[in-house]
Amino acid sequence: MVVFISGVLSGCAVLAPSSGVGGSVTPRPVAVAPSQRLYEEAQALSARLAKGELNRVQVADRLGALRVQLVGRNAVDDDVFALYRQIAVRRDAGQLDGAKAQQLMQQRLQLWLERWPRLAGKPAQPAFTSFMLKLYSMPALGQ
């Protein structure tokens, strides 16, 4: 993974109270945004990466499969993910250090931030790109 995620996030679903019959409160699952789900999965995978159970490419492939499962494919996420995976391959091969990897990813994310306002046919949920922007503390698309 390009950047290790610090801290521990809660589980995949948040419970919120809902009024049941007779005024009782019954917990019900609240949907988690796909980008948040990716963030949580990356958290779990980064721990396995740190332990040596997975390499960066395996982490990238698992996140890639999850993004497709959650929201399908779109041109923005496909582009950002392709670079993310390429960086993972180069990092695992010792061809790229962390600082250069971070620089490359930030440059690509910045490019999409600049393109987004003029992009025709914007994808409804560029979840992987949104996840990466959050990870790099960059503004969300369209802001």
Phi and psi in degrees as a GROMACS rama.xvg file:
@    title "Ramachandran Plot"
@    xaxis  label "Phi"
@    yaxis  label "Psi"
@TYPE xy
-64.3217  -46.0857  VAL-2
-126.314  134.821  VAL-3
-79.2279  138.005  PHE-4
-92.2603  129.923  ILE-5
-99.8792  160.866  SER-6
82.419  167.598  GLY-7
-116.796  128.781  VAL-8
-96.5513  158.525  LEU-9
-71.3042  179.024  SER-10
-60.8742  -176.35  GLY-11
-77.1538  -17.0467  CYS-12
-127.01  145.346  ALA-13
-105.016  137.513  VAL-14
-98.5921  134.351  LEU-15
-127.896  143.964  ALA-16
-71.0072  146.94  PRO-17
-134.947  144.709  SER-18
-74.506  128.82  SER-19
-102.491  -170.013  GLY-20
-64.3553  138.615  VAL-21
75.0263  14.9301  GLY-22
80.3175  4.38953  GLY-23
-71.5572  156.792  SER-24
-105.318  123.702  VAL-25
-118.532  125.477  THR-26
-66.7506  142.627  PRO-27
-136.761  144.141  ARG-28
-67.0378  142.249  PRO-29
-111.616  135.303  VAL-30
-60.8561  142.688  ALA-31
-103.976  134.567  VAL-32
-58.3475  141.139  ALA-33
-54.5847  -37.6408  PRO-34
-66.2034  -34.6938  SER-35
-69.0725  -39.3272  GLN-36
-62.4715  -41.5361  ARG-37
-62.4866  -41.4081  LEU-38
-60.9723  -44.7716  TYR-39
-65.6233  -40.8832  GLU-40
-66.1519  -39.9616  GLU-41
-61.873  -36.6888  ALA-42
-59.0017  -49.5509  GLN-43
-64.7716  -42.1087  ALA-44
-69.0081  -33.3195  LEU-45
-65.51  -33.141  SER-46
-65.3392  -40.1198  ALA-47
-69.8803  -33.5027  ARG-48
-64.7576  -45.2428  LEU-49
-61.7535  -32.6297  ALA-50
-81.5848  -7.54588  LYS-51
83.4236  10.5286  GLY-52
-75.7916  -27.3055  GLU-53
-134.392  153.872  LEU-54
-100.933  176.373  ASN-55
-63.0347  -37.7523  ARG-56
-66.9155  -40.1575  VAL-57
-63.2117  -40.831  GLN-58
-62.0665  -47.4596  VAL-59
-59.2748  -44.8551  ALA-60
-63.5872  -38.3314  ASP-61
-68.1999  -41.0474  ARG-62
-66.6995  -36.7631  LEU-63
-63.7337  -42.6938  GLY-64
-64.8437  -40.0522  ALA-65
-65.6748  -41.8339  LEU-66
-61.7288  -41.1148  ARG-67
-67.1064  -40.3975  VAL-68
-62.8427  -41.0071  GLN-69
-74.61  -45.198  LEU-70
-133.556  0.046467  VAL-71
78.3761  -166.773  GLY-72
-99.4385  151.756  ARG-73
-155.147  158.175  ASN-74
-60.7307  -37.8898  ALA-75
-67.9183  -53.7468  VAL-76
-63.014  -39.1945  ASP-77
-59.6161  -41.5683  ASP-78
-67.1287  -47.5574  ASP-79
-65.2117  -42.0813  VAL-80
-65.6189  -39.6212  PHE-81
-57.7767  -43.9582  ALA-82
-67.2669  -42.77  LEU-83
-55.828  -45.656  TYR-84
-69.2029  -40.2652  ARG-85
-60.4071  -41.7982  GLN-86
-62.5618  -42.7033  ILE-87
-59.9972  -42.9615  ALA-88
-61.2198  -47.4375  VAL-89
-67.1534  -35.7198  ARG-90
-66.4361  -45.9058  ARG-91
-61.935  -31.7367  ASP-92
-83.6947  -1.8619  ALA-93
75.1748  17.657  GLY-94
-92.5418  -6.11042  GLN-95
-147.118  134.651  LEU-96
-93.4549  170.737  ASP-97
-60.6552  -40.4718  GLY-98
-65.1518  -44.2414  ALA-99
-67.7006  -38.8548  LYS-100
-60.7035  -45.2219  ALA-101
-63.2442  -42.5009  GLN-102
-60.689  -45.413  GLN-103
-61.7361  -43.3905  LEU-104
-68.2443  -41.9653  MET-105
-62.4617  -38.3406  GLN-106
-62.8244  -41.9229  GLN-107
-67.5353  -41.387  ARG-108
-64.1499  -40.437  LEU-109
-61.911  -39.8889  GLN-110
-58.1489  -44.8506  LEU-111
-70.0939  -33.2354  TRP-112
-61.705  -37.9798  LEU-113
-74.004  -37.6286  GLU-114
-74.9316  -31.9067  ARG-115
-50.1674  -47.6665  TRP-116
-60.3772  -29.0021  PRO-117
-100.674  -0.758834  ARG-118
-71.7004  123.146  LEU-119
-83.5448  141.982  ALA-120
67.1382  47.7408  GLY-121
-58.452  136.784  LYS-122
-66.7376  146.664  PRO-123
-66.4447  -39.1832  ALA-124
-137.251  83.6245  GLN-125
-77.7747  68.5827  PRO-126
-63.2778  -42.1029  ALA-127
-66.9451  -42.4726  PHE-128
-64.5145  -42.0548  THR-129
-61.4631  -41.7041  SER-130
-60.4536  -46.6971  PHE-131
-66.4323  -39.3625  MET-132
-61.1217  -42.0759  LEU-133
-63.3301  -44.5646  LYS-134
-59.2087  -36.8849  LEU-135
-93.933  11.0426  TYR-136
53.8931  41.7777  SER-137
-105.604  160.484  MET-138
-65.7476  155.223  PRO-139
-69.9749  158.378  ALA-140
-58.6879  136.985  LEU-141
82.5481  7.57502  GLY-142
